Amino acid sequence: MRLNAKKTWSQHQLAAKLRMERGGKQGLLTFERQRLLIDAAKTALAAALCWWLALRFGLHDGYWGSISAIIVLQSNVGATVSASRDRILGTLIGVPLGILCMPISVHVPPLAWMLAAVAMIVYAMALPDRYDIACGAYAFTLMVTLAISGETTVSVLAARGWETLIGGALGVAAAKFVSPLPGTRLLSQT
């Protein structure tokens, strides 16, 4: 399956400039393919570093940090920072609210399932425009459903929040320091 994302005007201009510099020869690794390869390497590096930190410091279910890094990494630094900020903000709101609802989850599971269903409706409605609200609703649902299933240790539940913070921060670091897109510098030279 190939993604058919629309390019911005500056991306079209950068691709045209790079093609002209190479005499119009495409070759196997075009600029777009090189960027995809670099983005994949950045994502793998951030996810692996999250996993390593989780193992190193004994974090419970360390894969949440890796998942967060994979989710927040975008094609440019600004979009990565925005996605990471929204994910962290949503998690910082959703996890404590879910933990506060733990007594309901343990003693009145049907009500907790209803709360989780409402949170998933909020998630679906907010996802296109408000990623922060969607992340909060998802984190809330995760906490409630984990509590319903018997996981009532607050430190284990709160670990989801810490691991999301680590993943978001490492995603931003990878986007900022591992081969960021030099688009504006190249375009200003034309």
N, C-alpha and C positions, 0 to 999 in steps of 0.2 A: 504494500500500500504506500502510495506517495502522497505526502502532504501538499496541498495546493494553496499555500498561503500567499496572500497578496503582498507584493513588495512595496515599500515606500518609495517616494520619488528619489530620496538620497541613495537608497539601495540600488535602484536602477542606474543612477548616475555613476556610482562607484563601480558597479559591474561593467558598465560601458567603458569607463576609463581604464580599468584593468585589461579588458579585451583589446583595446587600442594599443596599450603598451606592449602586448605580446603579439601584435600584428594580426589579431583576429583569430589566432589558433586556439582551439578549445582544449585539446588534450584530455587526458583521463581525469586529472584532478583540477577541475574548474574552480574558480574562486568560491562558488557556492558550496561545492563538495568539500573544499578545504575547510570552510567555516563549519560545515556540519561535522566534520571529523574533529575539529578543535572543540566544538561544543560538546560532542560526545565524550571526549577525553576530559574536559573540565567537569562534566557531570559525574563521570566515573571516579575521578580524583576526589571530588567533594564527598561522594557517597562512601567511598572506601575509607576516607579519613574519619568520617562520622562513625563508621562501623568500628574502626580501630580505636577511637576514643572511647566508645561504649565498652569495648572489651577491656581496654586499659584501666578504666575507672569503675568497671563492674556495674554499669547501668543496666537496669532491667529492661529487656526487650529493646536493645539498642538499634534495631532496624528502623524505629520511628524517626531517628535523626537522619538516616540515609534516605528514607522516603521523602522527608521534608526537603533535603538538599536537591533531590531529583525533581521534585515538584516546583520549587521556586526558581531554579535556573532557567533563564530565558535567553533569547538571542543577543540581548545587550544588557549593559550594567544597570541602566535606569529601570528597565522592566523587571530585572531580577530584584533590585532593591525594593521596588513597589510590591512585588509578589511576596517577598520575604517579610516586609513590614506588615502587610495585611494578614499573612498566615500567623505570624507571631502575635499580633494584636488579637486576632480571633481566638487563638489558643489560650492566651492569657485571660480571656473572658470566659470562654466555654469550659475549660477544665475546672476552675473553681466553682462555677455554677453547677456543673455536673457532680462535683464532690459534695457540694451543699445539699444536693438532692439524693445523696446516698441513703439516708434513712427511709425516704419514700421508696427507693429502689429495692431495699431489703424487706421492708414491711408491707408495702402495697405495690407489688410488681405490675398489676394491670394499669395502675395510674402512671407508673414509670414508663411503661410501653407507650401509653398515650402521649406523654411528654416527649418521648423520643420520636414518635411519629410526627408530632407538631414541629419539632426541631428539624426533621428531614424535609418537611414542606417548606419551612423557612429557608433551609439550605438550597433547595431546588429553585425557589423564587429569587434568592439573592445571588446565586452563583454568576449569572451573566454580568451583573453590574456592580455588586458589592462583595468582593472576594473575602474581605475581612469578616463580614457578617456570616457568610457561608462557612468559613473556617470555624467561627465560634459555634455555630449550630452543629457542625460535624463533631467538634471536640466535646460538646455537651452530650451529644448522642452516644459517642464512644464511652464516655465516663459512666453514663446511666446504664448502658447495656452491659458494660463490664461489671458494674455493681450488681445488676440483676443476676448475672451468671455466677456470682459468688466472689468476685475479686473486690474485697472491701478494704484492702490495705491502702491507706491514703498515700503512703510513700510510693507504692507501685503505680497508683493512678496518677500522681503528680509527676512521675518520671516521664509520662507522655509529653507534658509541658516542657520539661527541661530538654528532652531530646529534640523537640521541635525547635526550641531556641537555638540549640547547637547546630542543627541542620540548616536552619535559615541563615545563621551567621556564616557558616562555612560555605554555603551557596553564594552569598554575597562576596565573600573573600575570593572564591574561585572566579567569579565573574569579573571582579575588579582587577585581580592580579595575574590571572593565567590568560595571556593573549587576548586582551580586550579588543573589540572591533575598532580598527583605526579609521573609521569612515570619515569623521570630520576633518582629520588632518589631511587625508588624501584628497578630499573634495575641495579643500581650500587652496590646494596647489594648482587647480585647473584654470 
